[in-house]
Amino acid sequence: MTGEVYHRLARHLDALPGGFPPSETGVELRILKRLFTPDEAELAVFLTLIPEEARVIARRAGIEGDEAARRLDAMASKGLIFNIQGQGRPTLYMASQYVIGIWEYHVNDLDPELIGDMNAYIPTLMNHEVWKKAPQLRTIPVERSIQAPMTILAYENAEELVRSRKRFVVAPCICRKEHRIMGEGCDRPLETCLVFDLGADYYRRNGLGREIDLEETLAILKQADKAGLVLQPSNAQRVINICCCCGCCCQVLKTIKMHPRPASVVSSPFTARADPETCKGCGVCVKRCQMDALEMRDGKVLLHQDRCIGCGLCVTTCPTGSLILSRKGEEEQPEVPRTMVESSIRLGRARGKLGPASLVKMQIKSKLDRLLAAGRGR
């Protein structure tokens, strides 16, 4: 019976847009057993992507409202679900995807066994085709790579994205942290994961990151450029996070990098252009590129266009201006959802797990449960 509850939880997580597909080895079940107690796994399956009060979830789970609230608060503090606390309003609870979500919430309690299981699961979890159809992250250029005449939208500009947010937290990069624990990876800055607004509130409450102001947030973006880190915000016009990633540690970039044509699977509106005639052969750009899109041939830069993800890291340190960013053709411009809800729906449709009808059913069921819970005094 204990084993069955983890199978139910695995199916529940797999039904969410981010997915949690079964592996041939069953390593995903080992991960759940490391993170969830049987009681936590049993309760988690009653949460949806719609934020709800504890009394609503309690009715669905067949337990008392006070007990549900106590258990849900404990699960949120452990990084197993997401909660929203509003001043003077009841706390709301919702399911978290495994990635991006539960895995990142465990940045402060990693151990070699959990990391080993995650690394074994990555090939199953990171499906190229799904990421191509509806990626959870996208790539935007570092600020200094943007030339004055270039057309750039607000949600493609890191500084504009940050200035539109109100609350800020910085957390350790879980990818670089896990690699360091295993004696691998790089020496790039660790505290670079930026989280905003409701996400920032969750991170702050649960001790996952450090509260910072706008000025320090902008300074971290400049530090990312200096360190050669790719900027990857959540795939929405209204972002909840910006990851500063390296190609040697970031599980997303590592997966994209293995593709023979990374440009075809990344969500990015830009690409680099190279002028070998003006290149002086310093080779700095080759070291900065996280996708192996550049090489030196006969003392001149050579750009492999199908590997370029348009991050702009090569542009900012080119002393001769031989590398510039340009906007891709209209037919290659990725569609960026307006909100994370729209992004999740898009991802769910790409996986065949969530469509308009199922979302409407979820909303109707949630409203019915709220009415019934209110009627029973829970």
Buried (B, 14 or more C-beta within 10 A) or exposed (E): EEEEBBBEBBEBBBBBBBBBBBBEEEBBBBBBBEBBBBEBBBBBBBBBBBBBBBBBBBBBBEBBBEEBBEBBBBBBBBBBBBBBBEEEEBBBBBBBBBBBBBBBBBBBEBEEEBBBBBBBBBEBBBBEEBBBBBBBBBBBBBBBBBEEEBEBEEBBBBBBBBEBBEBBBBBBBBBBBBBBBEEEBBEBBBBBBBBBBBBBBBBBEBEBBBEBEEEBBBEBBBBBBEBBBBBBBBBBBBBBBBBBBBBBBBBBBBBBBEBEEBBEBBBBBBBBBBBBEEBEEBBBBBEBBBBEBBBBEEEBBBBBEBBBBBBBBBBBBBEEEBBBBEBBEEEEBEEBBEBBBBBBBBBBBBBEBBEEEBBEEBEEBBEEBBEBBEEEEB
